Amino acid sequence: MTQSLMSIGWMLLALVLSASIGLERQIRGKSAGIRTQAIVGLTACLMMLISKYGFSDILVDGITRYDPKEDGRERRGRKSRWQDRK
């Protein structure tokens, strides 16, 4: 099965499960019914898929090519551009 078909399958599963939670809430008369729960569940699934597969260009053979901590180290010793102006 290809990567895109697996992702679509996970998203459909998240949609069905979260909509069933929303249906149960709507039957009991609580707020956040089918639509809200479906949107929240589908968005959560999409964010997880993006975080899992969306950064494959940064990781090559288990080696990280970008270290976000280095940005903070570079700027720590410098003044900001607004502090330099007087």
PyMOL commands that set and color helices and strands:
alter all, ss='L'
color gray80, all
select helices_A, chain A and resi 3-27+34-53+69-76+81-84
alter helices_A, ss='H'
color red, helices_A
select strands_A, chain A and resi 59-60+63-64
alter strands_A, ss='S'
color yellow, strands_A
deselect
rebuild
show_as cartoon
